[in-house]
Amino acid sequence: MSPIPTRSPASRPPRRPVHPLRRKRPRWAMRAAMTLSVVVLASAGIGHSVVAGLDADIARVDPFKDMKNRPRAGHGMNVLLVGTDGRDRITEQERRRYRLGGAPCHCTDTLMIVHISDDRKRASVVSLPRDSYAETPPHTDRTTGRTHRGHPLRVNAAYAEGGPQLTVRTVEHMTRVKIDHYLEVDFTSFMKTVDVLGGVKVCTALPLKDAYTGLDLPPGTHTLKGGEALQYVRSRHLDADSDFGRMRRQQRFLAALVDRATSSGVLLNPLRFRDVARAVLGSVRADRGFGADELLALGRAMRTFSPSSSEFTTVPVAQMGHVVKGIGSTVKWDPVKAEQLFRSLRDDKPLASVRKRGAATGVEVDPRRIHVQVENGTPTAGLATRVDAALAATGFRTSGRPTPAPDRTVRHTVITYDPRWDRSARSLAAALPGSRLRPLPGLGPTLRVTAGADFRQVRKVRAREPGQGEFGVVRGNEARCP
């Protein structure tokens, strides 16, 4: 019997080089793998039984009972996410530690409309200021049984007066957006959700300290557990924006929470997925129609549902401190811009797509308060002078004396800034599409723009009032830590 011929190492064909994208799967591929695992689990007997069995853990509420004259259904799915100040299951020690005060007002602390597009590739989150001026439709008081005509109130008081039903009816009456599902979270369930996920990462360039909630975070990256996370999303006294600053932190936290919940460590591990889902759903209240099928639909949506594919915004505001007799100070919406915003939800369109061509982009800091020094990072003569003039034309306080960059050529326009002036840096970046932010502690209040070879234009920007601008749309990836 003749021996089996073999190849010498030298005669073997060379191994094909591994393509760089195959060494490390891109993020979308990981998302697809995660979703595939959920769908495979759900399609198999074990997976479906795990998901279907979670239905029994959800506390049920009927927010749509006897509702008539509702808005016409649009495309996609709208979930009203309600955060209440319920704290019945919180221990006395936790009340003191996290400064939760005494008796709750039994009202909504947070109101968000979460719109998931019909193709499940985009999520839009609209925050409704809790002090928004609202008018209820006619209803029956859930406590006294008395019938009420429609009357004015702050939108967060609708829950105390008529529970989930009046809350949904009031929001639909204000927005003309049909709510498909209702999800309610109180202080206890919020803390439990964050804890079961192992905490959620947030970052801050400035110290955050609030004597009312006890929040005390130094600059940097932090993984917040349940109690600290509750302090973070409740704090209203960190800046002059009050509720609007708090809503932006809530939106950033929600983006980070979604990112954590859809991580590979959760979705690729069936037991981990079951435990997390059971803990989360076992601590919320939802409408009767929110069940296994909706869970599976959301699982499929996770293929592309990530902070980078999401939009976060707040209802445009016309007047802060709108005083109403018998109610006090309220927040009055801008009727024209608010209608444009909610129409985009009804029509299942991206929120940022409604900004008019050529219109100025709303930014956090007035350009007239931002000092800028421009330098040329390319061999192109006069580029820095053009950038300086264009920035000055849109309101920035440029030096008027641009300089060449020292001994280098840069491909991308870079904004170098002191982290203490991060809001100014973001406002300047909005005027320079495609620019990159580079923090440099100790630089001081003057921001430095190094014009790169990719510079094309300066976009018009203007300061926006809280809740105004191009709907204040914040892309989710801007909310994540570097």
N, C-alpha and C positions, 0 to 999 in steps of 0.2 A: 504494500500500500504506500503510494507516494505521499510525501508530506504536503500539507496544505501550504501553498505559496503565501508568503507574507511580504509586505512592503517594508523597506527600510525607512527610517524617519526622514531621510533626505528625499526619498521618492514620493512621500505623501504630498498631496496638494496642499498648498498653504491655506491656513484657516482664514475664512472670510472675516474681515474686520467687523466688529460690532458697531452698528450705527449708533451715534450718540443718543438718539431718542429712544433706543432700545435698552440702553443701560439703566435708564431711570424713566419709568413710565410717566408721561405728562399727567397733569392734574385731571384733565378731562377723562383720560383713560382710567385713572383710579376711581373717579366718580362712576364711570360706566360699570367697572368691576363691582363696586359697592352695590349699585342698583341691581346688577345681575344677581348678586348673592341674595338680595331681598326677594327678587322676583322668583328665583329658583326655589328658595325656601317656601315662598307663598304658594307656588304651583305644586310643590310636593305635599304629600299628606301631612307631614310633620310641621312644615312651615306654615301652612294655612291654618292648621289647628292651633298653633301658637298665637298667630295674629288674631284669629277669630275668637280665641279664648279670652283675649284682652278686653273684648266688649263688656264683659261682666264687671270689669274693674272700674269702668267709667261711671261716675255719678251723673245722672241724667236730669235735664231740665228741659222744659218745653217753651222756648222763647217765641215760637210762632203760633201759639194757640189762638184760634179764632181771629187771626189777622186777615183783614180785608183791604182792598184798594192798595195793594203793594206795588212797588215799581216793577216795570217789565224786566224779565230776566235778560241779562247781557251774555257775553261770552266769557268763558273762564269761570273761576270759582272765587267767591268772596267770603272770607271768614272774618267775623268780628271778634277780635281778641280783646278781652276785658280783664283788666287787673283790678281786683277789689282790695279794700284795706282790711279784709277779714283776717283776724288773728286769734280766733278762738282756741286753736290747737297749739299755740305758741306758749312755751313755758314762761314762768315769771322771770327766770334767770335770763332767757333770751330777750324778753321785753326790755329789761334793764340794760343788757349788753348792747343791743342794737337800737335803743332809745325809741321804742315803738309807742310810747305814750300810754294813755289809758284807753277808754272805750272808743271803738271805731265809729265812724260816721255812717258806715254801711253804704258807702258810695264808691264810685269807680275812681281809682287812682290813675289808671291808664286806659286809654281807648285807642285801638288801632284797627284799621281795615287792612287785612292782608289779602291781596289779589294775586291769585296764581293763574297765569295765562292759560289759554285753551290748549296750547301745545305743551304745557308744563315745562317751558324752558325759561320762564321769567317770573320773578315775584316782585310786586310793588307793595310797599308798606306805607300807609298814610296815617300819621298820628293826628288825633283830634285833641286840641288843647282842652284840658278838663274844665277850664273856666269859660269855655265857648258859650256865647249867647245862643240859646235854643228855644224853640217853641214846640211843646208836645202836641200830638194829636189828641182828640178826645179819648178818655180812658177811665178805667175804674181803679181807684186806689186799692192796692193789695192788702192794706192793713185795716182800713175803715170800711171798705166796700162802697164808698161814695163815688158817684160818677162825676168826673171833672171835664169841663170843656178844655180845649187847648189853651195853654197858658205859658208864659215865659219862665225860664229857669236857666241855671248853668247846666250844661249837658251832663256833668258828673252826678247831679242830683236826681236824674231820671231813675237811676237804679234804686235809690233809697225810697222813692215814691212808688215805683211800679215794677221793680225787679228787672230781670232779663227781658221780659216782654216789652215794657215801656222803653227800655234802653234801645232795643232793636228798632222799635217803631219810631223813636225819636231820631235815631241815626238815619234810618231810611227816609224819614220825612225831610231831614236837612239835606241829604246828599242825593236822593233819588237813585241810590245804588241798592240793588236787591241783595240782601244778605242771605247767603246759602247755608252757612254754618256758624254756630256760636260756640266759643271756647272761653271758659272763665278760669282764671288763676287767682288765688289769694296769696297773702304773704307766706303762709306755711308751704303751700304747694310750690311756690316759686323757689324757696330755699331748698326744698327737697329735690326739685328738678336739677338745680345747679350742683348739689352735692352728689347725686347719683351719677352725674357725668364726670365727676372728679374735679369740678371747678372749671371756670371759664377765664381765658386769658384776656386782659385788657392792657392798654398802654397809655401813658400820659406824659406829656412833655413838661407839665407844670404840676406842682403839688396840689392835691385836692383835699381840702379840709373843711368840714361842715360841722359846726357845733350842734346843730339840730339833730342830725342823724348819727353823729359820731364818726363819720367817714374821715379817715386820715391816711392818705396815700402819698408817699414821696414820688418824685418823678421816676419814671422807669416802667418796666413790664411787671405785671402782677397776675397771679392766678387766684382769682377770687372764689372762695367757697360761698355757701348759701347766704349766711348772715351778712358778710361783707358785700356780696353782690347786691343784696337788698338795699344796703346803705348807698351803694353806687347809683342804682337806678332811681332811688327816692330823693336824693339830694337836690334841693332847690336853691340853696343859698351859696353856691360856689362862684357865681358870676352875676352880672347885671341882667342876663337874659332870663333868669328865674326858670319858669316852667319850660321855656323854649330850649334853654341849655340842657335841662333835664331830659326833654324829649329826644334831643340829639344823642345824649348818652344812652338812653334806652334803645334807640335805633342801632347804635354801634354795638351795644351789648347783645341785641337780638341777632345781629349778623355774626358775631363771634360765637353765640350759642348755637346757631344753625351749623356753623363750621365745625364746632366740637361734636354736635350730635350726629353729623354725617361723616365723621372721620372713619378711617379704615378700622380702627380699634373697636368701633361699635358695630358698623354694618357688616363687616366680614366675619364676625363672631356671632353665630346664631344664639348662643346662650346669653352673651353680653347684650345683644339686641333685645332679646326677650326681657331681660332684667331691667334694662333702661326703659323700654316701652311700658312695662308693667308699672314701674315706679312713677313715671311721668303721667300716664293716663289714669293711674289710680289716685292721683292727687288733683285732678281737674274736674270741672263740670262741663258737659257738652250737650248739644241738642241730640234728640233721638236718632237723627239721620247720620250722625257722625260715628262710623263704626269701622269694621274690618275692610270694607271696600274702599272707604276713604283713606284708610291707612295704607293700603296697597297702592292707591293712586298717588299718594304722597311719596311712597317708596320709589315708584317709577319716576316721579318728578325729580327725585334726588340725583338723577343722572346728570342734570345740569343745574339743579337748584343749589347754588353756593353763594356766598357773600358777593362774589364778583359778578354774578348774574342778577343781582337784586338792586332795587331802587328804594330809597328811603326819603320821605319828605314829610312836611307838615302843611296843614291847610293854610293857604295865603290869608293874611290878616290885614284888615283895613284900619282897625282902631283897637289899641290897647286901652284898658281902663274905661270901657264903655259902661257908664253907670245906668243901672236900671232900678227904678223905684221898687223897694221891697226885696231886691235881690243883691244889690251892691255892684261892685266892679266886675265886668265881664270882658271877654275877648270877642270882638265882632269880626266875622270873616269878610274878606273881599268878595262880593257876590259874583263879579265877572270872572275873576281868576279861579275862585273856588269851583264855579260851574265848569270851566275848562278842565280843571283837574279831575273832577268826578266824571265828566264826559269821557275822558281818556280811560278811566276804569271801566265804564259801561261799554266802551267800544273795544276794550282789550288792547289798548295801545300803550307803548312805553311812555312814561311820564315826561321824560326829557324831550320827546318828539314834538311837543306842543309849543316849544319856544319859537317865537317868530324869527325868521331869518333876518339877520342884521341887528336884532335887538340886543341890548346890553345884558351881560350875564350878571346875576346878583351874587355878591360876595359878602363875606362876614365883616371885613374891615373896609372902611371908606378909603379909596386909593389916595385921597388927599392927606391921609395920616401916615402913609407908608413912604419911608425914605429909601431911595434906590441908587446904587452906584453901578453903572454899566461898564463892562469891559469887553473887548473884542477877543474871542477865542479862536479866530480864523485868520488866514492871510488876506481875506477880502477887505480892501480898504473902505473905510466909511461905514462898515456894518454897525459898529457900536453907536455911531452918531445917529443912524436910522432908528435903531432900537430905542435909544434914549429919547428921541423926539416923539416916537410913537407912544411910548409909555407916558411921557409928559402930556400928550394930547388927550389921553384917557383919564388923566387926573393924578397920576403918581408924582411924588416929589423927587424927581431925579436931580442929580448933581449938575447936569448940563455940561459936565466935563468928562466924557467917556475916556477910558484908558485901554491900552493894549494889554492882553493877558501875558504874563511873564513866561516866555520861552516854552510855549506849548500850543498845540492845536487840538481843539475839542470837537467831537462829532455832534454831541447833543448839548442843547442849551441847558445850563445848570443854574439853579438858584441856591446860593449859599446863605444860610440864615442861622441866627442864634435861636436855639429851641424855645427861649422865652418869648419869642415873637413868631410862633408857629402859625397862628391865625393870619398874621400879615403875609407870611410866606405862602399859605394856601391861596390867599386872595390874589397875590401876584402871579402864582402859577396858573390861575384861571385865565389871566390875560396873556399867557405865553403857552399856547397849546403844545403838548408834547415835552414840555420842560421837565427837568428832574430836580428834586429837592435834595439838598445835601446839608444836614445840620452841622454847625460848627460852634460849640459852646464858647462863649466869651467874645463873639463877634460884635455884639452890641445891636442897637436898634436899626442900623442901616443894612438893608439887604443887598447882596451882591449878585448881579446877573452877568454870567459869562455867556455871551452869545455864541452859539455853536453853528456848525455847518448846516444843521437841520432847521434853522430859523426860517419861518415863512411870513408870519404876521403877528401883530398884537391885536388881541380880541378886546372889544369894548367891554368894560366892567363898570359896575356901580354898586354902591353899598345898598344892602337890602335891610328892611326892617325885619324884626323877628317874624319868621313864618312867611316872608315874602321872597321875591326873586323868581327864577324860573322854577317855581314850586320848591325852591331850596333842595333840589334833588341831590342826594348824596349817593354815589355808587358804593356798594358794600365793600369793595376792596380798599377804599380809602379809610374804612373804619377798622382795618386789621392792623395788628402790630407789625412793624418792619421785621 
